[in-house]
């Protein structure tokens, strides 16, 4: 599939020149064997569309005998989205789901009223060692779906639409972009895409969605005359005409959607429109009322104090 023609922004047009709202520098957090770079939530913006949490982990080489061990922990009111560029992670959850995820595949877990999951390095990769590099994001659920039943969906790489032409490559991970839709079920109007541009390639972004963002993984790009460095998250002004030009081989994520139906509270792994629901989830986890993860029930992450 090729990318549809989208008119370039008009030179001198105010919406084209004044497209950028914020350039967010992620906070670095050390979680043991590697660092994560947290772009959302940020002081500048809590959410871009429904995306309320956006972490990059790696790239890092995990030595033989070492691995990722995110012990069982709970979520409510959100969907977790795991996207890898390198390495393998084994997902288990309280629904009984067991699913390894490799680069180019998608794990989309909807917590709804409550789910528990773990993410660990599989035995083979733990023995041999592996390079790890990927993204973990959370999508807040609309109020009408905050109490929905939990669910898990794995989407193989071959199921996701890819568009390619003129030095541009776009994979639609979730939602709809450039007229193509991912098969994963979402609960709100959103988009999430993996984009690669060759040097000099230009990608105009359509302004349908009110809230849009771009996270530059590597390379250098230019937007409205401003150069963006790798590792930054850019949020755009509503209805701004955006033209992304690659100054070198560049790789970035596009994300966003329609604004959420009101503010969200976020505490630890819980997201909700209601503080009372978060307080109830805290008590349920503290008192062991969440369901356990079959096959990974010997450990858990305690409630923070």
Helices and strands as residue ranges (DSSP letters): H 14-17, E 20-25, E 27-30, E 35-40, E 51-62, E 69-75, E 78-86, E 88-93, E 98-102, E 106-110, E 115-120, H 123-128, E 130-140, G 143-145, E 151-155, G 157-159, E 162-165, E 168-177, E 180-181, E 190-197, E 202-205, E 211-218, E 220-223, E 226-229, E 232-236, E 242-246, E 250-257, E 265-267, E 270-272, H 275-286
